[in-house]
Amino acid sequence: MRAEIIAVGTELLLGQTVNTNATYLSQGLAELGVDVYFQTVVGDNAGRIRQAIELARTRADLILFTGGLGPTMDDLTKDALAEYLSRSIELHQPSMDKIEALFSSRGIHMVESNRRQAHLIEGSDPLDNEAGLAVGNALTVDGTSYVLLPGPPREMKTMFDGPAKAWIRSVMGEERKLYSRLLMFAGIGESSLEQAIIDLIEGQSDPSIAPYAKEGEVAIRISTKALSEQEAEVRLKATEEQILERVGGHLYAREDIPLEEAVIRLLRSSRRTLTSAESLTGGLFAQLITKVPGSSGEFVGGVVTYTNLMKHKLLGIPMSQLEGKDAPGAVSESTAALMAERVREHADSDFGISLTGVAGPAESEGKPVGLVYFGLAERGKPTRVYTAHLSGSRAIIRQRAAKSILYRLWQALTSADAD
C-alpha cells in the first residue's frame, strides 16, 4: 500500500510550527508495512487543499490528513475533501453529545462553530478523539482510502495509535508488514563499511540494506516485508549473517544505542570501573559516559588536565616529561600512557583512559592538528597507547577522539569477555 501524508496549516508553511506530525505518521505507517512516498504541506485554502488531494489521488492508495478539523472557518480539510468526493457533511451525534457535555460541565457557553468538530463526511467511519473534541474521519472511495486526523500532536498521536491504525489494518487485510533490524558498528567509517558489503547493497531487493552514519558510529538497517514475524526472521537472519561475515568484528549492538551505552553495559556486567584523564577533549568523554543513565556505578570520575601545570599537579606527571628541549611533550605517546596509568591508580579503578592531542585550530608543540594519542591502562595488564590522525573541524576532532577511545575500551572489554 502506497501512502501520502497531507499536513494542512498555513502556520506550517510560515515556519511557525514544525511538522512533527508527518515524522510520527511516517514511522507509524512503516511499522504497519505502508510505504510513504510523498509528504505534502498545504495552507488553509480550500482550492489548494483540493489540488493537493487531486495530485495525491494519482499516486497513493492511502491519503492521511493532519489538521483542519477544528471549529474555526479556516479549518477546511473535511469540507475540501467532501466537495472533491461529491459527498455531504453530516453530524455525528455521539461526538456532538461529547462536546456539549464538556462545555456544560465547565459552565461555558458553547458557540455554534464548535458543531463543526462533530462533522463527518458522508459514508465515513468516525475515529474517536480521546484527547480532544474533533472527531476523525476514515473512508474508502473508488479504491482510495482517506484518513482525517486532528492537527494538535497529542490528539493526532492518540487517534492514530488507536482507532486510525485499527482502521488502516482492516483496509490492508493480509498485506505484508514491515520488519526491521538495526546493527550498530564502531571503529569503521561509513565508506569502509559500505565498500565491504557493496555487492550486497547493489544486489539487494528484499530484504533491503540501508547504511547511515553518526559521528563515530555506523548503523545498518535491514528491512523486509512479510506476512508473519517468523517469515521475516528467516530473511533478516540470512542477510545479517552475510553482513557479519564481512564486518562482524565491528558490531557492538543490535539495537539503537550509542557506543558509550554499550561500554557501560559491558563494564556493569563484568563489575569493572573506569576513570578518565582528558586534555584536548576537555571533558567530552566524561560527558558522553555520564549521559548513560546509571553510569555512576561504573564511571568513578574523571579529570580535565588541559594545561601542563594541571597534568603535573593532578596526575603527578614530571614537568621534564611535558616541557623542555628534549621533552616528549604533552602530545606524545608516553604522556598519554602516564595520564591513563596515573588516573587509574589514583582512583583504584579497573580501567583508566586518557586523551591528549591537537584539536586545532593551530598546531601545538610543532605537532599537526588532528594528531591524537589515546591511553588505555587496565589493571594487571600493560598499558596500551593508540595513535590517530583525525580530520575535520575542532569540534569534530574532539568528538571523533572521544568515540575512538570508547571503541578501544569496547575492544578491551569484549576481548576480556572472550578470554
N, C-alpha and C positions, 0 to 999 in steps of 0.2 A: 504494500500500500504506500502510495506517494502522498506526502502532506505538504501543505504550505501554511505558514503562520502569518496572519494579518493583524498587526497591532494598530489600533485606532486611537489617535490622540494627537492634537496639534502640539501639545507640550513635549511629545517625544521628538518631533521634528525640530522644535526650537532648542532642544538640548536641555530643557528644564527638568526633564525626568529621564532617567536611564532605563532602557528597555530590558529590565531583568526578566520580565515575563517570558520573552522569547527564548532566553537561555534555559530557563526552567522547563518550558514545554518541550524544547528540543531534546533535552536529556531524558525527560519522561517518555516521550514518544519513541526514542531509540530503545529504551528498555522494553517497550511493547513490540518492537520489531518494525516500527513505522519509519520509513525514510523521509526525512525533512529535506526537500530540495531547495526551497526558497523561503525567505523571510521578508515580509513587506511591512513598511510603516507608512501609514496614510493619515492625513489630518482629518479634523471633524468637518468633513464636507461630503454631502450625500453623493454628488456626482463623481468625486474622486474615489469614494468608497466603492461605488458601483463599478468603476473602471478596474479597481483592484480585484474585485470579485470576478469580473469577466476574464481577466488575464489568468487568475489563479485557477479558474474552472478549466482552462485549456491544458493545464499541466499538473493537476493534483486530483487525487481521489478523495482526499480529506482536507477540508479547509477549517482551520481553527482561528477564531477571532478573540482578541482580548481588548476590552474597553468599549465604551459607547453604550453601556446598558443602564446607565444611571437615570435620574429623574429630570435632568435639565434638557433644554431644547437642542443642545449641541451633542446629546447622546443619541447618535443616529444609526448605529450598527443594525439593530433589528429592523428599523424602517427601510434602510437601504437594501438589505437582503430580501425582505418581504416583497419590496417593489420589483427587485430583479427576478424573483421566483413567481411573481404574479400571485402572491398569497396575501390573505388578510391578516390583520393583527387581532388577537383575541386576548381576553382577560383570563388569567389563571387564578381562579378564586382562592385556592389554598394559600397562594403567595400573597394575595390581597389581604386575606384574613390575618396573616402573619404581620404584615406591615401595619395594619390598623391596630392590632393588639399591642404592638411595640409603642406606637405613638400614644395610645390610650394609657399604657402603664406608666409612661413618663409624664403624663399630663400635658402633652404638647399637641397643639392643633396641627392636623395633617393637611398640607396643601395638596391641591388636586394633582399637581405634577408627579407626586410620588406614586400615583397609579401606574405610571409608565414602567416602573420597576417590576410590576406583576404581569407585564405583557408577554405573550407568546406568539411566535409566528404560527399561523395555521398549520396543523399537522405535526408540530414539534413535540418532542418528549421534554418535559420540564426537568431541569437539573437543579436540585435543591441547593440553596446557598446557606450553609450553616454558619458562615462568618459574616454575613451581610444580608441585604434585602433584595437585591436584583436577582431574579430567577434566571438561570441559564437555559439555553435552547439547544436542542440537538435534533437534526432531521436529515433524511436522505431523499434527494430528488434527482431523478434521471441518472442514477449511478454515482452521484457526487454526494458526500456526506459533509454536513456543516455542524460545527460546534461553536456556540457563542458563550464566552466566559467573561466575567467582570474584569475590570482593569486593575483595581487595587490588589497588589500582590498577595496579601493574606487571603482575600476572598478567592482569587484566582487559583492559588495553590490548593486550598481546601476543596474547592469544587472539582478541579482537575483530578486530584488524587482520589477523590471519592466517586461521585456519580458519572463524571465525564469519562474516566478511564474504563469504568464498567461498561458504559455505552459503546465506547470505541471497540472494546474487546468483542462485544456482541456483533458489531458490524464486521469485524475482521474474520470472525468464525475461526477456521482452522489454519489461518495464515501462520507462517513461521515467525517465531520471536527471535530477537537478537540476544546473543550470549557473548560475553567478552571476558578476556583475561588480561591482566596487566603484569608485565615483567619489568622490574626495575634494575638498572645496571649502573655501575660506577667504575672509575678507573679506565674508562674508554670513551673517546669522543663520539659524537653522533655520526660523523662521516666515516670513522673507522668501523663502527658497529654496522652501519648501513652497508659498507663495502663487503663486510664479512658475510652478509646474508643477502646481497643484491640479487642473486639469482632467485631466491625465494620471494623477494618483493616483486620482481619483474614477472614472475610466473604465477603470482597469486590470483585466485579467483574467489574461492570460498574454502577456508577462512581467509579473511583479509589481514594484512600485516601493516601496521602504521607506526613508524618510529617518530618520536618527538623528544626534544631536548629541554632540560632545565640546566641551570648553571651547575656543572659538576656531576650531573646525573643524566641518564638517558632512559626513556621509557619506551616499551614496545607494547602496543595494544593489539591483541589477536581477537578477531570477531568473526562470528558465524551466525547464520540464521538456521534454526532447526525447529522441529515440531515438539521436541522434548529436551529436557536438560541432559538426559542420558545420551541422546544423539549428538548434542553439542559437545559434550565432554570428550567423546571419541575423536572428533575433529580437532578440537582445541589442543588436546594432549599430543596428537600426532605432530601438529605444527610446532608446538612448544618444544618437543624433543628435537626436531630438526634445528631450531634456533639455538638451543642449548648445546648441541654438538659443536657449534662454531664458537659461541661466546659465553658458554655457561660459567666460566671462571669469574666472570664479572657480575653475575646475578646476585643481588643482595636482598631482594624481596619479591614476593608475588602479590603485592598489594601497593597501593599508592601511599607510601610513606617515604620521608626523606632519609638520606643515609644516616644522619645523626640519630634518628629514632631506631634504626636497625642496630647501630652501635650500642646504644643504651640497653636495648633488649639483650644483646649478647653479653654485655657486662653484668647485667642483672642475673641472667641465667647461670653465669659462671661465678657469680658472687665476687666480682672484682671491682676495683675502684680506679679512678682516673683523676689526674691533675694536669694543669697546663701552664706553660710559660710562653707568653706571646710578645712579639716585638712588632713586626710590620702589620699584623692583623689587628692590633690594638684592642683585643678583647672579642673580636668577631667569632672566634672559635667557641669561646665560653658562651657567647650569646646563642649560637646555634644549638649547643648542647642543652642549655637551660630552657630553651623553648619547649623541649620534650617534657610533658607532664610526668612528675615523679622522678626526674633525673637526679634529685638531691641525694638519693640513695646510692648512686654510682659516681657522681661527679663531686669530688671533695671540694674543689675550688680551683682558682687559677690566679695568676699574676700577670699584669701587663708591665713588662720591663722594657719600656720604649727607648730609654736612653742608656748609655753605657754605665752611668752612675747607678741607675736602678738595677741593672744586671749585676753590678758589683755588690751593692748594699743588700738587695733582697735575695740574691741567689749565691752570693759569695764567689762570683767569677773574678779572678785576678785582673786588675787593670792592665797588667802586662799581656794578658790574652786579648784584650779589647783594643788597646791603643799603643802606639809606638811604631817605630820604623819597621821592625821585623814581626810585629804582632799579626796574628791571623785576622783579627778584626771581629766586629760584631756579626758581620755577614760572612760566616765561614762554617765549614763542616764541623770543626772542633768546638766552636761556640754553641752550635745547635745541640751537639751531644751533651756538653756540660749543662746547658739550660734544662734539657729533659731530665738528666740524672739528678740535678740538684732539687728541682721542684718535686720529683718523685720521692726523694729522700726526706725532704722537709715535711711532707705530708704522710709519709709512710704508705703511699698508695701502691697499687699493683702496676699501674702504668703512669708514665709521665711523658707528655708530648711537648714539643717546642716548635716555634715558627720564627725564623729570622730571615730577612731578605730585603729586597729593594722594590717597593711598590710604585715608586715614582713620585712626582713627575720627572725628577732628575736622578742621575746615578749617585751612588753613595760609596765612599771608600774606594772610588775608582772602579766600582763594580756596576754592571749594567742593570737597568730597570728590568724587572721580571725574574732576576736570579733569586731563588728561594731555597733555603735549606730547612728540612723537617727532621727533628729528632724524635726518636721513639725509644724510651727506656722502659724495660719490662723487668719486674722483679725476677732475679735468678737467671737472667739472660743477658748476653752482650747488647749494648746499645746500638741501635741502627740509625743511620742518617741517610736521608734521601735528598737528591738534588733535582730541582725542576727549573726550567726556563719558561716562564709563563708570559703570555701576551695579553694585550687589552689595556683598558684604562686602569687607573689606580684602584677604583672600586672593584673592577672585575678581577684584577690580580689578587687582591685581598680575598675575594670570595672563592676564587679557584684554589688559593693556597689552603684555606680552611677546609674545603672539601677534599683536597688532596691528602692531607694528614688524616682526615676521617677515613678515607679509603685504606690508607696504610694500617690504621688501627683496626679496621674491619678485617683486613687480611690477617693480621696477627691473631685476632680473636677466633677467626674461623679455622686457621691452621692449628690453633691450640685445641679447638674442639675436635679436629681430625686426629690429633695426637692422642 
